[in-house]
């Protein structure tokens, strides 16, 4: 599988960014630009997202495998940063193939069952309710989502997946598979492994995705974990506090 990857920056350090559910690699663009002097960033579209291929089934490990294959082509270990679903994929990759990951940053997610993922169910239902065959415009799609999804920011985030070619509208994300896999997306299959490299665990101070009881399993799997909170941020940490997040990433990348 050949993943879609955008490259930004010319700095000597190499960092791979993994987005969350229904996101795309381009969601990291401003962060990558903010570290472009010290790092070359690779913004990956995860499988079933953006311009990357789709899979027939979903598991955290089968989503991590093509990312690992792509990183292996870089020849040297890289820094790996993942948010939400991308954070779970990044953790699975580091645990299965630690030789590919020089250091790891996990953003507002835990190696545990995350009930917050179930909140995406009504978003998926709303997206599935749009009649793409008779859709006249993106504006109309936004109107149709408005009742179920009052937040303009969330609607526009989801509608980045709506694309138009010729006379046809279609979802770039694999809406059916992802929507049917929310239980797996919210879960964490047992794994007998640990990653000994440095790990930053970045938590949004206004988010409820990371719970205090998750610290035990995080330390078991990642003995060198350092937890950091950005107090002004919710779950979308890098969007809520971009300046604070960029400062943190720069420290993460330059720390010995």
ChimeraX commands (.cxc) that place a marker at each C-alpha (Angstrom):
marker #1 position 0.00,0.00,0.00 radius 0.5
marker #1 position 1.38,3.39,-1.01 radius 0.5
marker #1 position 0.28,6.02,1.46 radius 0.5
marker #1 position -0.22,9.66,0.54 radius 0.5
marker #1 position 2.47,11.74,2.25 radius 0.5
marker #1 position 3.19,15.49,2.11 radius 0.5
marker #1 position 6.69,16.76,2.92 radius 0.5
marker #1 position 7.25,20.15,4.59 radius 0.5
marker #1 position 10.42,21.81,5.88 radius 0.5
marker #1 position 14.13,21.40,5.32 radius 0.5
marker #1 position 15.51,20.88,8.82 radius 0.5
marker #1 position 17.85,17.99,9.65 radius 0.5
marker #1 position 15.52,16.10,11.99 radius 0.5
marker #1 position 12.85,13.89,10.50 radius 0.5
marker #1 position 9.40,13.69,12.02 radius 0.5
marker #1 position 6.31,11.79,10.88 radius 0.5
marker #1 position 2.86,13.13,11.83 radius 0.5
marker #1 position -0.27,10.96,12.09 radius 0.5
marker #1 position -3.72,12.59,12.25 radius 0.5
marker #1 position -6.90,11.57,14.06 radius 0.5
marker #1 position -10.16,10.00,12.92 radius 0.5
marker #1 position -11.58,11.66,9.77 radius 0.5
marker #1 position -8.55,13.92,9.60 radius 0.5
marker #1 position -5.84,14.21,6.96 radius 0.5
marker #1 position -2.12,14.77,6.99 radius 0.5
marker #1 position -2.63,18.40,5.96 radius 0.5
marker #1 position -4.18,19.07,9.39 radius 0.5
marker #1 position -0.57,19.27,10.65 radius 0.5
marker #1 position 0.55,21.85,8.06 radius 0.5
marker #1 position 0.90,24.85,10.35 radius 0.5
marker #1 position 2.75,22.80,12.97 radius 0.5
marker #1 position 5.14,21.45,10.33 radius 0.5
marker #1 position 5.76,24.97,9.04 radius 0.5
marker #1 position 6.46,26.13,12.58 radius 0.5
marker #1 position 9.31,23.62,12.96 radius 0.5
marker #1 position 10.52,23.75,9.36 radius 0.5
marker #1 position 13.89,25.21,10.29 radius 0.5
marker #1 position 14.80,22.27,12.53 radius 0.5
marker #1 position 12.87,19.41,10.95 radius 0.5
marker #1 position 11.68,17.84,7.74 radius 0.5
marker #1 position 8.09,16.81,8.41 radius 0.5
marker #1 position 6.13,14.06,6.70 radius 0.5
marker #1 position 2.36,14.46,6.93 radius 0.5
marker #1 position 0.79,11.06,6.37 radius 0.5
marker #1 position -2.78,10.33,5.30 radius 0.5
marker #1 position -3.60,7.20,7.30 radius 0.5
marker #1 position -5.20,4.26,5.47 radius 0.5
marker #1 position -8.89,4.91,4.78 radius 0.5
marker #1 position -8.31,8.69,4.99 radius 0.5
marker #1 position -7.46,11.51,2.61 radius 0.5
marker #1 position -5.75,10.32,-0.57 radius 0.5
marker #1 position -4.43,7.06,0.88 radius 0.5
marker #1 position -5.85,3.66,-0.14 radius 0.5
marker #1 position -8.67,1.94,1.71 radius 0.5
marker #1 position -8.54,-1.39,3.52 radius 0.5
marker #1 position -11.25,-4.06,3.62 radius 0.5
marker #1 position -11.04,-4.52,7.39 radius 0.5
marker #1 position -10.00,-2.36,10.33 radius 0.5
marker #1 position -7.71,-2.97,13.27 radius 0.5
marker #1 position -5.20,-0.66,14.89 radius 0.5
marker #1 position -2.43,-3.00,13.80 radius 0.5
marker #1 position -3.46,-3.27,10.16 radius 0.5
marker #1 position -3.61,0.52,10.02 radius 0.5
marker #1 position -0.14,0.78,11.57 radius 0.5
marker #1 position 1.49,-1.77,9.27 radius 0.5
marker #1 position 1.59,0.34,6.06 radius 0.5
marker #1 position 2.82,3.33,8.06 radius 0.5
marker #1 position 5.65,1.16,9.40 radius 0.5
marker #1 position 6.46,-0.03,5.89 radius 0.5
marker #1 position 6.68,3.57,4.69 radius 0.5
marker #1 position 8.88,4.66,7.62 radius 0.5
marker #1 position 11.19,1.71,6.96 radius 0.5
marker #1 position 11.93,3.23,3.56 radius 0.5
marker #1 position 13.39,6.32,5.29 radius 0.5
marker #1 position 16.35,4.11,6.30 radius 0.5
marker #1 position 16.88,5.76,9.71 radius 0.5
marker #1 position 14.57,5.89,12.74 radius 0.5
marker #1 position 12.34,8.97,12.90 radius 0.5
marker #1 position 10.44,10.94,15.49 radius 0.5
marker #1 position 6.78,9.92,15.40 radius 0.5
marker #1 position 3.89,12.16,16.50 radius 0.5
marker #1 position 0.29,10.95,16.54 radius 0.5
marker #1 position -2.97,12.54,17.67 radius 0.5
marker #1 position -6.04,10.58,18.82 radius 0.5
marker #1 position -6.48,7.64,16.39 radius 0.5
marker #1 position -3.07,8.57,14.97 radius 0.5
marker #1 position -1.68,8.37,18.50 radius 0.5
marker #1 position -2.99,4.83,18.91 radius 0.5
marker #1 position -1.54,3.86,15.54 radius 0.5
marker #1 position 1.79,5.45,16.53 radius 0.5
marker #1 position 1.87,3.54,19.82 radius 0.5
marker #1 position 1.11,0.21,18.15 radius 0.5
marker #1 position 3.85,0.88,15.58 radius 0.5
marker #1 position 6.42,1.77,18.23 radius 0.5
marker #1 position 5.57,-1.31,20.29 radius 0.5
marker #1 position 5.70,-3.69,17.34 radius 0.5
marker #1 position 8.68,-2.15,15.52 radius 0.5
marker #1 position 10.63,0.02,17.99 radius 0.5
marker #1 position 13.66,0.09,15.71 radius 0.5
marker #1 position 11.77,2.47,13.40 radius 0.5
marker #1 position 10.99,5.07,16.06 radius 0.5
marker #1 position 13.70,7.27,17.58 radius 0.5
marker #1 position 11.22,9.04,19.87 radius 0.5
marker #1 position 7.45,9.15,20.23 radius 0.5
marker #1 position 4.86,11.84,21.00 radius 0.5
marker #1 position 1.32,10.70,21.81 radius 0.5
marker #1 position -1.25,13.50,21.72 radius 0.5
marker #1 position -4.40,13.29,23.88 radius 0.5
marker #1 position -5.04,9.56,23.71 radius 0.5
marker #1 position -4.20,6.53,25.84 radius 0.5
marker #1 position -3.41,2.84,25.32 radius 0.5
marker #1 position -6.81,1.96,26.74 radius 0.5
marker #1 position -10.46,1.76,25.73 radius 0.5
marker #1 position -11.62,5.27,24.97 radius 0.5
marker #1 position -15.37,5.73,25.31 radius 0.5
marker #1 position -15.11,9.21,23.84 radius 0.5
marker #1 position -14.75,7.61,20.41 radius 0.5
marker #1 position -18.41,6.59,20.62 radius 0.5
marker #1 position -19.32,10.27,20.28 radius 0.5
marker #1 position -18.36,9.96,16.62 radius 0.5
marker #1 position -21.37,7.69,16.01 radius 0.5
marker #1 position -23.81,10.56,15.56 radius 0.5
marker #1 position -21.31,12.35,13.32 radius 0.5
marker #1 position -21.08,9.29,11.08 radius 0.5
marker #1 position -24.87,9.01,11.00 radius 0.5
marker #1 position -25.15,12.63,9.92 radius 0.5
marker #1 position -22.54,12.20,7.20 radius 0.5
marker #1 position -24.22,9.05,5.92 radius 0.5
marker #1 position -27.51,10.94,5.77 radius 0.5
marker #1 position -26.30,13.25,3.00 radius 0.5
marker #1 position -27.63,12.16,-0.39 radius 0.5
marker #1 position -24.43,12.52,-2.40 radius 0.5
marker #1 position -26.13,11.53,-5.66 radius 0.5
marker #1 position -28.38,14.58,-5.55 radius 0.5
marker #1 position -26.14,16.97,-3.61 radius 0.5
marker #1 position -25.95,20.35,-5.41 radius 0.5
marker #1 position -23.08,21.91,-3.44 radius 0.5
marker #1 position -20.77,21.76,-0.42 radius 0.5
marker #1 position -22.80,24.59,1.11 radius 0.5
marker #1 position -25.89,22.42,1.00 radius 0.5
marker #1 position -23.99,19.57,2.66 radius 0.5
marker #1 position -23.04,21.91,5.48 radius 0.5
marker #1 position -26.68,22.97,5.87 radius 0.5
marker #1 position -27.77,19.33,6.08 radius 0.5
marker #1 position -25.26,18.63,8.84 radius 0.5
marker #1 position -26.15,21.72,10.88 radius 0.5
marker #1 position -28.99,20.27,12.96 radius 0.5
marker #1 position -27.06,17.17,14.02 radius 0.5
marker #1 position -23.69,18.96,14.32 radius 0.5
marker #1 position -24.16,22.49,15.71 radius 0.5
marker #1 position -20.42,23.25,15.81 radius 0.5
marker #1 position -19.30,24.99,12.62 radius 0.5
marker #1 position -15.71,23.94,13.27 radius 0.5
marker #1 position -16.63,20.28,13.54 radius 0.5
marker #1 position -18.80,20.44,10.41 radius 0.5
marker #1 position -15.99,21.97,8.39 radius 0.5
marker #1 position -13.49,19.48,9.79 radius 0.5
marker #1 position -15.69,16.60,8.62 radius 0.5
marker #1 position -16.48,18.23,5.28 radius 0.5
marker #1 position -12.81,18.34,4.37 radius 0.5
marker #1 position -13.49,14.70,3.48 radius 0.5
marker #1 position -16.17,15.64,0.94 radius 0.5
marker #1 position -14.74,15.82,-2.56 radius 0.5
marker #1 position -16.09,16.55,-6.02 radius 0.5
marker #1 position -15.00,15.05,-9.33 radius 0.5
marker #1 position -16.88,15.65,-12.54 radius 0.5
marker #1 position -20.54,15.65,-11.57 radius 0.5
marker #1 position -20.08,13.36,-8.56 radius 0.5
marker #1 position -19.57,13.99,-4.85 radius 0.5
marker #1 position -17.84,11.37,-2.74 radius 0.5
marker #1 position -16.24,10.87,0.66 radius 0.5
marker #1 position -12.45,10.67,0.59 radius 0.5
marker #1 position -12.53,8.84,3.92 radius 0.5
marker #1 position -13.81,5.26,4.01 radius 0.5
marker #1 position -16.96,6.32,5.82 radius 0.5
marker #1 position -18.63,2.92,5.93 radius 0.5
marker #1 position -15.63,1.01,7.28 radius 0.5
marker #1 position -14.64,3.68,9.80 radius 0.5
marker #1 position -18.21,4.17,10.92 radius 0.5
marker #1 position -18.64,0.43,11.45 radius 0.5
marker #1 position -15.29,0.21,13.30 radius 0.5
marker #1 position -15.82,2.76,16.08 radius 0.5
marker #1 position -15.64,0.02,18.72 radius 0.5
marker #1 position -12.22,-1.04,17.40 radius 0.5
marker #1 position -11.09,2.58,17.05 radius 0.5
marker #1 position -12.01,3.22,20.67 radius 0.5
marker #1 position -10.34,0.04,21.91 radius 0.5
marker #1 position -6.86,-1.17,22.69 radius 0.5
marker #1 position -6.02,-4.85,22.04 radius 0.5
marker #1 position -3.73,-6.43,24.61 radius 0.5
marker #1 position -0.08,-6.40,23.60 radius 0.5
marker #1 position 2.94,-7.97,25.30 radius 0.5
marker #1 position 5.61,-5.43,24.45 radius 0.5
marker #1 position 7.19,-2.20,25.60 radius 0.5
marker #1 position 8.97,0.71,23.94 radius 0.5
marker #1 position 12.13,1.96,25.66 radius 0.5
marker #1 position 12.61,5.19,23.72 radius 0.5
marker #1 position 11.67,8.67,24.99 radius 0.5
marker #1 position 7.94,9.39,24.97 radius 0.5
marker #1 position 6.09,12.69,25.38 radius 0.5
marker #1 position 2.45,12.17,26.35 radius 0.5
marker #1 position 0.70,15.45,25.58 radius 0.5
marker #1 position -2.72,15.98,27.13 radius 0.5
marker #1 position -5.27,18.72,26.53 radius 0.5
marker #1 position -6.17,20.28,29.86 radius 0.5
marker #1 position -9.80,20.66,28.77 radius 0.5
marker #1 position -10.09,17.19,27.25 radius 0.5
marker #1 position -11.62,14.09,28.84 radius 0.5
marker #1 position -9.91,11.59,26.52 radius 0.5
marker #1 position -7.06,10.84,28.94 radius 0.5
marker #1 position -7.98,9.58,32.42 radius 0.5
marker #1 position -5.79,9.39,35.54 radius 0.5
marker #1 position -6.17,5.61,35.62 radius 0.5
marker #1 position -4.54,5.37,32.18 radius 0.5
marker #1 position -1.15,6.35,33.61 radius 0.5
marker #1 position -0.43,2.83,34.92 radius 0.5
marker #1 position -0.72,1.10,31.53 radius 0.5
marker #1 position 1.08,3.97,29.83 radius 0.5
marker #1 position 4.08,3.50,32.14 radius 0.5
marker #1 position 4.04,-0.26,31.65 radius 0.5
marker #1 position 4.22,0.04,27.87 radius 0.5
marker #1 position 6.37,3.19,27.73 radius 0.5
marker #1 position 8.72,3.28,30.77 radius 0.5
marker #1 position 10.29,6.61,29.75 radius 0.5
marker #1 position 7.00,8.48,29.37 radius 0.5
marker #1 position 6.80,12.15,30.33 radius 0.5
marker #1 position 3.28,13.57,30.65 radius 0.5
marker #1 position 2.75,17.21,29.64 radius 0.5
marker #1 position -0.51,19.16,29.78 radius 0.5
marker #1 position -1.42,22.15,27.64 radius 0.5
marker #1 position -4.05,23.65,29.89 radius 0.5
marker #1 position -5.82,25.85,27.33 radius 0.5
marker #1 position -6.37,23.00,24.86 radius 0.5
marker #1 position -9.16,20.51,24.38 radius 0.5
marker #1 position -8.85,17.25,22.46 radius 0.5
marker #1 position -7.59,18.97,19.29 radius 0.5
marker #1 position -4.49,20.12,21.14 radius 0.5
marker #1 position -2.47,21.34,18.15 radius 0.5
marker #1 position -5.42,23.37,16.83 radius 0.5
marker #1 position -6.46,24.80,20.20 radius 0.5
marker #1 position -2.99,25.94,21.29 radius 0.5
marker #1 position -0.74,25.92,18.22 radius 0.5
marker #1 position 1.95,28.16,19.70 radius 0.5
marker #1 position 2.22,26.09,22.85 radius 0.5
marker #1 position 2.23,22.90,20.84 radius 0.5
marker #1 position 4.95,24.09,18.46 radius 0.5
marker #1 position 7.12,25.09,21.41 radius 0.5
marker #1 position 6.62,21.64,22.89 radius 0.5
marker #1 position 7.42,19.86,19.62 radius 0.5
marker #1 position 10.59,21.89,19.16 radius 0.5
marker #1 position 11.73,20.86,22.64 radius 0.5
marker #1 position 10.76,17.24,21.97 radius 0.5
marker #1 position 12.80,17.14,18.76 radius 0.5
marker #1 position 15.90,18.91,20.06 radius 0.5
marker #1 position 16.13,17.23,23.46 radius 0.5
marker #1 position 18.98,14.71,23.55 radius 0.5
marker link #1:1,2 radius 0.2
marker link #1:2,3 radius 0.2
marker link #1:3,4 radius 0.2
marker link #1:4,5 radius 0.2
marker link #1:5,6 radius 0.2
marker link #1:6,7 radius 0.2
marker link #1:7,8 radius 0.2
marker link #1:8,9 radius 0.2
marker link #1:9,10 radius 0.2
marker link #1:10,11 radius 0.2
marker link #1:11,12 radius 0.2
marker link #1:12,13 radius 0.2
marker link #1:13,14 radius 0.2
marker link #1:14,15 radius 0.2
marker link #1:15,16 radius 0.2
marker link #1:16,17 radius 0.2
marker link #1:17,18 radius 0.2
marker link #1:18,19 radius 0.2
marker link #1:19,20 radius 0.2
marker link #1:20,21 radius 0.2
marker link #1:21,22 radius 0.2
marker link #1:22,23 radius 0.2
marker link #1:23,24 radius 0.2
marker link #1:24,25 radius 0.2
marker link #1:25,26 radius 0.2
marker link #1:26,27 radius 0.2
marker link #1:27,28 radius 0.2
marker link #1:28,29 radius 0.2
marker link #1:29,30 radius 0.2
marker link #1:30,31 radius 0.2
marker link #1:31,32 radius 0.2
marker link #1:32,33 radius 0.2
marker link #1:33,34 radius 0.2
marker link #1:34,35 radius 0.2
marker link #1:35,36 radius 0.2
marker link #1:36,37 radius 0.2
marker link #1:37,38 radius 0.2
marker link #1:38,39 radius 0.2
marker link #1:39,40 radius 0.2
marker link #1:40,41 radius 0.2
marker link #1:41,42 radius 0.2
marker link #1:42,43 radius 0.2
marker link #1:43,44 radius 0.2
marker link #1:44,45 radius 0.2
marker link #1:45,46 radius 0.2
marker link #1:46,47 radius 0.2
marker link #1:47,48 radius 0.2
marker link #1:48,49 radius 0.2
marker link #1:49,50 radius 0.2
marker link #1:50,51 radius 0.2
marker link #1:51,52 radius 0.2
marker link #1:52,53 radius 0.2
marker link #1:53,54 radius 0.2
marker link #1:54,55 radius 0.2
marker link #1:55,56 radius 0.2
marker link #1:56,57 radius 0.2
marker link #1:57,58 radius 0.2
marker link #1:58,59 radius 0.2
marker link #1:59,60 radius 0.2
marker link #1:60,61 radius 0.2
marker link #1:61,62 radius 0.2
marker link #1:62,63 radius 0.2
marker link #1:63,64 radius 0.2
marker link #1:64,65 radius 0.2
marker link #1:65,66 radius 0.2
marker link #1:66,67 radius 0.2
marker link #1:67,68 radius 0.2
marker link #1:68,69 radius 0.2
marker link #1:69,70 radius 0.2
marker link #1:70,71 radius 0.2
marker link #1:71,72 radius 0.2
marker link #1:72,73 radius 0.2
marker link #1:73,74 radius 0.2
marker link #1:74,75 radius 0.2
marker link #1:75,76 radius 0.2
marker link #1:76,77 radius 0.2
marker link #1:77,78 radius 0.2
marker link #1:78,79 radius 0.2
marker link #1:79,80 radius 0.2
marker link #1:80,81 radius 0.2
marker link #1:81,82 radius 0.2
marker link #1:82,83 radius 0.2
marker link #1:83,84 radius 0.2
marker link #1:84,85 radius 0.2
marker link #1:85,86 radius 0.2
marker link #1:86,87 radius 0.2
marker link #1:87,88 radius 0.2
marker link #1:88,89 radius 0.2
marker link #1:89,90 radius 0.2
marker link #1:90,91 radius 0.2
marker link #1:91,92 radius 0.2
marker link #1:92,93 radius 0.2
marker link #1:93,94 radius 0.2
marker link #1:94,95 radius 0.2
marker link #1:95,96 radius 0.2
marker link #1:96,97 radius 0.2
marker link #1:97,98 radius 0.2
marker link #1:98,99 radius 0.2
marker link #1:99,100 radius 0.2
marker link #1:100,101 radius 0.2
marker link #1:101,102 radius 0.2
marker link #1:102,103 radius 0.2
marker link #1:103,104 radius 0.2
marker link #1:104,105 radius 0.2
marker link #1:105,106 radius 0.2
marker link #1:106,107 radius 0.2
marker link #1:107,108 radius 0.2
marker link #1:108,109 radius 0.2
marker link #1:109,110 radius 0.2
marker link #1:110,111 radius 0.2
marker link #1:111,112 radius 0.2
marker link #1:112,113 radius 0.2
marker link #1:113,114 radius 0.2
marker link #1:114,115 radius 0.2
marker link #1:115,116 radius 0.2
marker link #1:116,117 radius 0.2
marker link #1:117,118 radius 0.2
marker link #1:118,119 radius 0.2
marker link #1:119,120 radius 0.2
marker link #1:120,121 radius 0.2
marker link #1:121,122 radius 0.2
marker link #1:122,123 radius 0.2
marker link #1:123,124 radius 0.2
marker link #1:124,125 radius 0.2
marker link #1:125,126 radius 0.2
marker link #1:126,127 radius 0.2
marker link #1:127,128 radius 0.2
marker link #1:128,129 radius 0.2
marker link #1:129,130 radius 0.2
marker link #1:130,131 radius 0.2
marker link #1:131,132 radius 0.2
marker link #1:132,133 radius 0.2
marker link #1:133,134 radius 0.2
marker link #1:134,135 radius 0.2
marker link #1:135,136 radius 0.2
marker link #1:136,137 radius 0.2
marker link #1:137,138 radius 0.2
marker link #1:138,139 radius 0.2
marker link #1:139,140 radius 0.2
marker link #1:140,141 radius 0.2
marker link #1:141,142 radius 0.2
marker link #1:142,143 radius 0.2
marker link #1:143,144 radius 0.2
marker link #1:144,145 radius 0.2
marker link #1:145,146 radius 0.2
marker link #1:146,147 radius 0.2
marker link #1:147,148 radius 0.2
marker link #1:148,149 radius 0.2
marker link #1:149,150 radius 0.2
marker link #1:150,151 radius 0.2
marker link #1:151,152 radius 0.2
marker link #1:152,153 radius 0.2
marker link #1:153,154 radius 0.2
marker link #1:154,155 radius 0.2
marker link #1:155,156 radius 0.2
marker link #1:156,157 radius 0.2
marker link #1:157,158 radius 0.2
marker link #1:158,159 radius 0.2
marker link #1:159,160 radius 0.2
marker link #1:160,161 radius 0.2
marker link #1:161,162 radius 0.2
marker link #1:162,163 radius 0.2
marker link #1:163,164 radius 0.2
marker link #1:164,165 radius 0.2
marker link #1:165,166 radius 0.2
marker link #1:166,167 radius 0.2
marker link #1:167,168 radius 0.2
marker link #1:168,169 radius 0.2
marker link #1:169,170 radius 0.2
marker link #1:170,171 radius 0.2
marker link #1:171,172 radius 0.2
marker link #1:172,173 radius 0.2
marker link #1:173,174 radius 0.2
marker link #1:174,175 radius 0.2
marker link #1:175,176 radius 0.2
marker link #1:176,177 radius 0.2
marker link #1:177,178 radius 0.2
marker link #1:178,179 radius 0.2
marker link #1:179,180 radius 0.2
marker link #1:180,181 radius 0.2
marker link #1:181,182 radius 0.2
marker link #1:182,183 radius 0.2
marker link #1:183,184 radius 0.2
marker link #1:184,185 radius 0.2
marker link #1:185,186 radius 0.2
marker link #1:186,187 radius 0.2
marker link #1:187,188 radius 0.2
marker link #1:188,189 radius 0.2
marker link #1:189,190 radius 0.2
marker link #1:190,191 radius 0.2
marker link #1:191,192 radius 0.2
marker link #1:192,193 radius 0.2
marker link #1:193,194 radius 0.2
marker link #1:194,195 radius 0.2
marker link #1:195,196 radius 0.2
marker link #1:196,197 radius 0.2
marker link #1:197,198 radius 0.2
marker link #1:198,199 radius 0.2
marker link #1:199,200 radius 0.2
marker link #1:200,201 radius 0.2
marker link #1:201,202 radius 0.2
marker link #1:202,203 radius 0.2
marker link #1:203,204 radius 0.2
marker link #1:204,205 radius 0.2
marker link #1:205,206 radius 0.2
marker link #1:206,207 radius 0.2
marker link #1:207,208 radius 0.2
marker link #1:208,209 radius 0.2
marker link #1:209,210 radius 0.2
marker link #1:210,211 radius 0.2
marker link #1:211,212 radius 0.2
marker link #1:212,213 radius 0.2
marker link #1:213,214 radius 0.2
marker link #1:214,215 radius 0.2
marker link #1:215,216 radius 0.2
marker link #1:216,217 radius 0.2
marker link #1:217,218 radius 0.2
marker link #1:218,219 radius 0.2
marker link #1:219,220 radius 0.2
marker link #1:220,221 radius 0.2
marker link #1:221,222 radius 0.2
marker link #1:222,223 radius 0.2
marker link #1:223,224 radius 0.2
marker link #1:224,225 radius 0.2
marker link #1:225,226 radius 0.2
marker link #1:226,227 radius 0.2
marker link #1:227,228 radius 0.2
marker link #1:228,229 radius 0.2
marker link #1:229,230 radius 0.2
marker link #1:230,231 radius 0.2
marker link #1:231,232 radius 0.2
marker link #1:232,233 radius 0.2
marker link #1:233,234 radius 0.2
marker link #1:234,235 radius 0.2
marker link #1:235,236 radius 0.2
marker link #1:236,237 radius 0.2
marker link #1:237,238 radius 0.2
marker link #1:238,239 radius 0.2
marker link #1:239,240 radius 0.2
marker link #1:240,241 radius 0.2
marker link #1:241,242 radius 0.2
marker link #1:242,243 radius 0.2
marker link #1:243,244 radius 0.2
marker link #1:244,245 radius 0.2
marker link #1:245,246 radius 0.2
marker link #1:246,247 radius 0.2
marker link #1:247,248 radius 0.2
marker link #1:248,249 radius 0.2
marker link #1:249,250 radius 0.2
marker link #1:250,251 radius 0.2
marker link #1:251,252 radius 0.2
marker link #1:252,253 radius 0.2
marker link #1:253,254 radius 0.2
marker link #1:254,255 radius 0.2
marker link #1:255,256 radius 0.2
view
